[in-house]
Amino acid sequence: MTTVFSLQNFVLLVIVSPVFILAGDSSCWAMNGRCQYTSEPCGRYKPGYCAGPTNRQCCVKGQDYLCQRKGVCQDINTVICRGEYTAGLCGGGLSRQCCRNSYHIPG
């Protein structure tokens, strides 16, 4: 019985763990930040707002500058981009991406 109990705990841990990580990132997203590793470029990190290891922090300033030279950061679910979306260049949640090489149309 001990082996079955341990297996059940393992399965529960594997299923529930991603939910805790996403929930742990929401306080960063609320500040229009993006959770990322400190080895990635960012103007200013705020520790303690992201789930995971200590080197995974909330980028709250300067992240959008990676997009602003050639595009605009916007929500891919609400705005149509006539160019192409590039992920990883904007702060905020996963749906906030850089519309590059074209104009954007509010959707």
C-alpha positions in Angstrom: 0.0 0.0 0.0 2.9 2.4 0.7 4.0 2.2 -2.9 0.6 3.0 -4.3 0.2 5.9 -1.9 3.6 7.3 -3.0 2.6 6.9 -6.7 -0.7 8.8 -6.1 1.2 11.6 -4.4 3.6 11.8 -7.3 0.8 11.9 -9.9 -1.0 14.6 -7.9 2.2 16.7 -7.7 2.9 16.5 -11.4 -0.7 17.5 -12.3 -1.0 20.3 -9.7 2.5 21.9 -10.0 2.0 23.8 -13.3 -1.1 25.4 -11.7 1.0 26.8 -8.8 3.6 28.2 -11.2 1.0 30.1 -13.3 -0.8 31.3 -10.2 2.5 32.4 -8.7 3.2 34.6 -11.8 -0.1 36.5 -11.7 1.2 39.1 -9.3 3.9 40.0 -11.8 1.5 40.1 -14.7 -0.7 42.5 -12.6 2.2 45.0 -12.7 2.5 44.5 -16.5 5.7 42.6 -15.8 6.9 39.3 -17.2 8.4 36.4 -15.3 11.8 35.4 -16.7 15.3 34.3 -15.7 17.6 37.1 -14.7 20.0 36.1 -17.5 17.5 37.5 -20.0 17.7 41.3 -20.8 15.6 43.6 -18.7 15.8 47.2 -17.4 14.7 46.3 -13.9 13.8 43.1 -12.1 11.6 42.8 -9.0 12.2 39.7 -7.0 9.5 37.8 -5.2 6.7 38.1 -7.7 7.3 34.9 -9.7 7.2 31.2 -8.9 10.3 29.1 -9.3 13.9 29.6 -8.4 15.3 32.9 -7.1 16.9 33.7 -10.5 13.3 33.8 -12.0 12.1 37.3 -11.4 9.6 39.9 -12.6 10.9 42.2 -15.4 8.9 45.4 -14.8 10.9 48.1 -16.6 12.6 48.1 -19.9 11.2 44.9 -21.4 9.1 46.6 -24.0 12.1 48.5 -25.4 13.1 45.3 -27.1 10.0 45.7 -29.3 9.5 49.5 -29.5 12.2 50.1 -32.1 10.4 48.0 -34.8 6.9 47.4 -33.5 4.4 47.8 -30.7 3.5 45.6 -27.7 -0.1 44.5 -27.7 -2.5 41.7 -26.7 -2.7 39.1 -29.4 -6.2 38.2 -28.4 -7.7 41.7 -28.9 -5.6 43.4 -31.6 -5.0 42.3 -35.2 -1.4 42.6 -36.4 -0.9 43.0 -40.1 2.8 42.1 -39.7 3.9 39.3 -37.5 3.8 38.7 -33.8 7.1 37.9 -32.0 6.9 36.5 -28.5 9.4 37.3 -25.7 9.8 41.0 -26.5 7.1 42.5 -24.3 6.4 42.6 -20.6 3.1 41.3 -19.3 1.3 38.0 -19.7 2.0 35.4 -22.4 -0.6 36.9 -24.7 1.3 40.3 -24.9 3.5 40.1 -27.9 5.3 42.4 -30.3 3.6 43.3 -33.6 6.5 44.0 -36.0 7.1 45.3 -39.5 3.6 46.7 -40.0 0.8 48.7 -38.6 -1.6 47.4 -36.0 -5.4 47.6 -36.1 -7.5 47.7 -32.9 -9.7 44.6 -32.9 
